Every structure is written in structure tokens, then in C-alpha cells.
Amino acid sequence: MFGFGKKSATGIHISGRTVRVAALGAGRAGVWPLALVEGQLEQPFDPGALAADDRRLELAETLAGIADESGIDFRNTCIALDRRLALVKRRPMVVGGDKENCQQLMWEAEQLFDEEAGEFSLDFVLTPEWGFVVAVRYAALDLYLDLGDETGVGRLDVDLAPFALYNAGECAELLPGEECELLLYADVGEAWLMLMEQGEPLAVGSCAWDEEDEVVEVLEGAARKLLQDSGDGVQRVWSAGAGDMAWSEELAGRLGAPRSILDPLAAVDPDLLGDATPEQRSAYAIAVGLAQRELGG
């Protein structure tokens, strides 16, 4: 009774062949990083790999190895859902409270999927003006649960990368700084984006590219698609990820906005941080945001 025990949570973000794991501790002193670890798979991980027993086992063994080497506890874990497995729809909020809005969103989602509605798990993210419906097939979620069992995870949740990126920026006390801001996480071959208005999610998106593509053009196309939902231009681009940071700098220039690094640990006591730079820590922004989701749950 009246205890103030510490707790911890872990976030897992997989992009291509790269696995990033962030473990956070929390107590009366706040939140601090326990480990930020990266591993590599032999082949890129995608929905097909998730469904293949041998490929999923490879990932499970990689994660278990990371846990053993770094002393990470997987009892309270959240993993980023592959961008190809989720359908996100935005709807205006109706008059009433959260219960009424969720009921309305549920009804609209059921109409959207019609006879297939029973095959999807639905979740909702509510802002003062918008409701986001997130739909994922139960079959895909079952495969993530299989992965959790094979890894030895005690409790596994899933979340979308853009919302994890938002969590990271908010918990780092970086948001909101402007009326309209773009969050960007660019990796080697794919990126996730979220447009924010007055500190609230307005639109989410993702994109991918091949070697012959001009990356900044792909990013700009995805960003301008989101900006169609905003009457004004973006006032700041928050950049994170493991891709070339010059991409985000050039994108910000094309959008006419300053660029800042989204350091997911910006609010942590500097004495608890290692030698990594804000740019290096930004590569773990999604993984950190996933862990923060579990700490706040």
C-alpha cells in the first residue's frame, strides 16, 4: 500500500532489416532510458515474413538475443504495426461525449467494411475535432501474438508508428511549438508522417521508395497530401529517423519551414543519457514512443 515502485516498458520498431528496441524505466524521478539497442535481420521483415513461421522465429530469436545481451525486460511491451497492415480513416466528431463518438465511429467503420466487418479489430483515437478509426485484421494481430509468445513477451500491445512518434514528441515536451507542425520519421526505405494542428493529430500517412526514386520528392508528395487537410502551410518540421538527415532538411526547405530534430529523450535528465547525439537518439523515436505508451497505460 502507498508504494512507489519503479516500472519499465519496452518498445519494438522494425523497419526493413533493422530492429530497434527501446527500454524505459519510470519512477518518482521521472522516465529514463534503460537501453537503446539495434539489431539486424538477414532479410527485410514485412507482412509475408510475419506470416511465415521460420521468418517470424528469426525475428523472435533476434529479439530474445537483444534482451539477453542488454538485460531488457519484455514483460510490458508494445510493437509498431507494419504500415501495410492497418487502415486508418478520419471522421469528424459528432456532438456528444467520447462514448457517443466511439459509437458513431464504430457504426461508420462497420458500413465501410460491410460483410467483412467481423474480420477486423477496430480502435479509435479521439481529438477535439476528429476521430481516427484504425482497423487491423484479427488474423494479423494473432500473428503478432504468436511473435510475442515465441519471443517470451509477457504482455504485447501494438500501435501505429505515427502515433508512437507523436507520443515521443509530446513526452519529450517538444509539442506543440507551432500552430501547424509536421512530424517525420524517415528510415532507409520508408517513412511515417503525422500532421498536427494546435498540438492535436490532424492527418497521418506513410510512404516508401525504391533505389531509383528521388527520396525527397517522395517525402514531399506524402507531406503535401497531408497538408491538403490544413488551410495554412506547416510552421515546423520535426525530423527523426535513421535515414539521411539531409532529406528532412531539404523537405523542410521545400515546405518553407524550419527543421528541428525530434529527440525522444529531450526531457530526460542529461546525466541519465549516454554519449549519443540527439540525431542518433531520434532513430529510436518510434520505439521510445511505443514504450511510453505502455508506461502511460
C-alpha positions in Angstrom: 0.0 0.0 0.0 1.2 3.5 -0.8 4.2 2.1 -2.6 6.1 4.0 -5.3 7.7 1.1 -7.1 9.6 1.5 -10.3 8.2 0.1 -13.5 9.5 -0.4 -17.0 8.3 -0.8 -20.6 9.8 -1.7 -23.9 9.1 -0.6 -27.5 10.0 -2.5 -30.6 10.1 -0.9 -34.0 11.0 -2.9 -37.1 11.8 -1.3 -40.5 13.3 -3.4 -43.3 16.1 -5.4 -41.9 16.6 -3.2 -38.8 15.1 -4.0 -35.4 15.2 -1.1 -32.8 14.4 -1.7 -29.2 13.9 1.0 -26.5 13.5 0.1 -22.9 12.4 2.8 -20.5 12.3 2.9 -16.7 9.9 5.1 -14.7 9.7 6.1 -11.1 9.5 9.2 -8.9 12.5 10.7 -10.6 10.7 10.6 -14.0 11.5 8.5 -17.0 14.9 7.4 -18.2 16.4 5.1 -20.8 17.4 1.6 -19.8 18.6 0.6 -23.2 18.5 1.7 -26.8 19.6 -1.3 -28.9 19.6 -2.1 -32.7 19.8 -5.5 -34.3 19.8 -6.7 -37.9 17.8 -9.4 -39.7 19.0 -11.4 -42.7 16.1 -10.3 -44.8 13.6 -7.3 -44.7 10.6 -8.1 -42.4 7.2 -7.5 -43.9 3.7 -8.9 -43.6 4.7 -12.0 -45.6 7.6 -12.6 -43.2 5.2 -12.1 -40.2 3.0 -15.0 -41.6 6.0 -17.3 -42.3 6.9 -19.4 -39.2 10.6 -19.5 -40.0 10.9 -15.7 -40.6 8.9 -14.9 -37.6 11.1 -17.2 -35.5 14.2 -15.4 -36.8 12.8 -12.2 -35.5 11.9 -13.8 -32.2 15.4 -15.1 -31.8 16.9 -11.7 -32.6 14.7 -10.0 -30.1 15.5 -12.7 -27.4 19.2 -12.2 -28.1 18.9 -8.4 -27.7 17.0 -9.0 -24.4 19.7 -11.3 -23.1 22.6 -9.1 -24.1 21.1 -5.9 -22.8 19.1 -7.1 -19.8 15.8 -5.9 -21.3 12.6 -7.0 -19.7 9.9 -7.9 -22.3 7.1 -8.2 -19.7 5.5 -4.9 -20.8 6.0 -4.4 -24.5 4.5 -2.6 -27.4 5.4 -3.2 -31.1 4.9 -1.0 -34.1 2.3 -2.4 -36.5 3.6 -2.8 -40.1 2.3 0.2 -42.1 0.8 -2.2 -44.7 -1.5 -4.0 -42.2 -3.5 -1.0 -40.9 -6.3 1.0 -42.4 -6.7 4.5 -40.9 -9.8 6.6 -41.6 -10.5 10.1 -40.2 -14.0 11.2 -39.4 -15.4 14.4 -37.8 -16.5 14.2 -34.2 -20.3 14.3 -33.5 -21.9 16.3 -30.8 -21.6 14.4 -27.5 -19.1 12.7 -25.4 -16.4 10.1 -26.1 -19.0 7.3 -25.8 -21.3 8.7 -28.4 -18.4 9.5 -30.7 -17.0 6.0 -30.4 -20.4 4.5 -31.2 -20.7 6.7 -34.3 -17.2 5.8 -35.4 -18.0 2.1 -34.9 -21.1 2.3 -37.0 -19.3 4.2 -39.8 -16.5 1.6 -39.8 -19.0 -1.3 -39.9 -20.6 0.3 -43.0 -17.2 0.7 -44.6 -16.2 -3.0 -44.2 -19.8 -4.3 -44.8 -19.8 -8.1 -44.6 -16.1 -8.2 -43.7 -16.5 -6.1 -40.5 -16.3 -9.1 -38.2 -12.8 -9.8 -39.5 -11.3 -6.5 -38.3 -10.3 -5.3 -34.9 -11.2 -1.6 -34.5 -9.7 1.0 -32.3 -10.2 4.8 -32.1 -8.1 7.9 -31.4 -10.2 10.9 -30.5 -9.2 14.6 -30.7 -11.4 17.6 -30.0 -12.4 17.7 -33.7 -11.6 14.4 -35.3 -11.9 10.7 -34.7 -9.4 8.3 -36.2 -10.6 4.8 -36.9 -7.8 2.2 -37.0 -8.7 -1.2 -38.5 -6.5 -4.3 -38.4 -7.4 -7.8 -39.3 -7.7 -10.2 -36.4 -5.5 -12.6 -38.4 -2.6 -10.1 -38.4 -3.0 -9.4 -34.7 -2.9 -13.1 -34.0 0.5 -13.4 -35.8 1.9 -10.6 -33.6 0.6 -12.5 -30.5 2.4 -15.6 -31.9 5.6 -13.5 -32.2 5.2 -12.3 -28.6 4.8 -15.9 -27.4 7.9 -17.0 -29.4 9.9 -14.1 -28.0 8.8 -14.6 -24.5 6.9 -11.4 -24.1 4.7 -11.2 -21.1 2.2 -8.7 -22.4 2.2 -7.4 -26.0 0.4 -4.4 -27.4 0.5 -3.0 -30.9 0.3 0.6 -32.1 0.8 2.7 -35.2 4.2 4.3 -35.8 2.9 7.8 -36.4 1.0 7.8 -33.1 4.1 6.5 -31.4 6.1 9.3 -32.9 3.5 11.7 -31.5 3.9 10.2 -28.1 7.6 10.6 -28.3 7.4 14.3 -29.2 4.8 15.0 -26.6 6.6 13.2 -23.8 9.8 15.0 -24.8 8.0 18.2 -24.1 8.6 19.4 -27.7 5.0 19.7 -28.8 3.2 21.8 -29.6 5.5 24.6 -30.5 3.6 25.9 -33.5 0.1 26.0 -34.8 0.8 23.5 -37.6 3.7 21.0 -37.4 4.8 18.0 -39.4 6.3 15.0 -37.7 8.6 13.0 -40.0 10.4 9.7 -39.3 12.5 8.7 -42.3 14.2 5.3 -42.4 16.3 3.7 -45.1 13.4 2.8 -47.4 10.2 4.1 -45.8 8.8 7.0 -43.8 6.0 7.8 -41.5 4.4 11.2 -41.1 1.9 13.0 -38.9 0.4 16.5 -39.4 -0.5 18.3 -36.2 -2.7 21.3 -35.7 -2.5 23.1 -32.4 -0.9 20.1 -30.8 -3.5 17.6 -32.0 -3.2 14.9 -34.7 -4.8 16.1 -37.9 -3.6 13.5 -40.5 -1.3 10.5 -40.7 0.5 8.9 -43.6 3.4 6.8 -44.7 5.4 6.3 -47.9 8.1 4.1 -49.4 10.6 4.3 -52.2 13.0 2.3 -54.4 16.6 2.9 -55.1 15.9 4.7 -58.3 13.4 7.1 -56.7 14.3 10.6 -55.6 13.6 10.3 -51.9 12.9 14.0 -51.2 10.3 14.1 -53.9 8.5 11.0 -52.4 8.6 12.6 -49.0 7.3 15.9 -50.4 4.4 14.2 -52.2 3.4 12.4 -48.9 3.7 15.7 -46.9 1.7 17.8 -49.4 -1.0 15.1 -49.4 -1.4 15.6 -45.7 -1.2 19.4 -46.0 -4.4 19.3 -48.1 -6.1 19.0 -44.7 -4.6 22.2 -43.5 -5.6 25.6 -44.7 -2.2 27.0 -43.9 1.3 25.8 -44.5 3.4 23.9 -41.9 5.3 26.1 -39.5 7.9 23.5 -38.4 9.1 20.0 -39.5 10.2 17.7 -36.7 12.7 15.2 -38.1 13.6 11.8 -36.7 14.9 8.5 -38.1 17.9 6.6 -39.4 17.8 7.9 -42.9 19.8 10.7 -44.4 19.0 13.8 -42.3 19.6 15.9 -45.4 16.3 14.5 -46.7 14.3 16.2 -43.9 16.3 19.4 -44.2 15.6 19.6 -47.9 12.0 18.7 -47.4 11.6 21.5 -44.8 13.2 23.9 -47.3 10.7 22.9 -49.9 7.8 23.4 -47.5 9.2 26.8 -46.3 9.5 25.7 -42.7 12.4 25.4 -40.2 13.5 21.9 -39.3 14.2 20.6 -35.8 15.4 17.3 -34.6 12.8 15.2 -32.7 14.9 13.9 -29.8 12.6 11.5 -28.0 14.7 11.8 -24.8 14.9 15.6 -24.8 13.1 15.9 -21.4 15.3 13.3 -19.7 18.0 14.4 -17.2 21.1 14.8 -19.3 23.1 12.9 -16.6 21.0 9.8 -17.4 21.8 9.9 -21.1 24.9 8.5 -22.7 27.1 9.9 -25.4 24.5 9.6 -28.2 23.6 12.8 -30.1 20.0 14.0 -30.5 20.2 12.8 -34.1 21.3 9.4 -33.0 18.6 9.2 -30.4 16.0 10.2 -32.9 16.4 6.9 -34.7 14.7 5.3 -31.6 11.8 7.9 -31.6 9.2 5.4 -32.6 10.5 2.7 -30.3 10.6 5.2 -27.4 7.1 6.4 -28.2 5.8 2.8 -28.1 7.4 2.3 -24.7 5.9 5.5 -23.4 2.5 4.3 -24.5 2.9 1.3 -22.1 4.2 3.4 -19.3 1.1 5.6 -19.6 -1.3 2.7 -19.9 
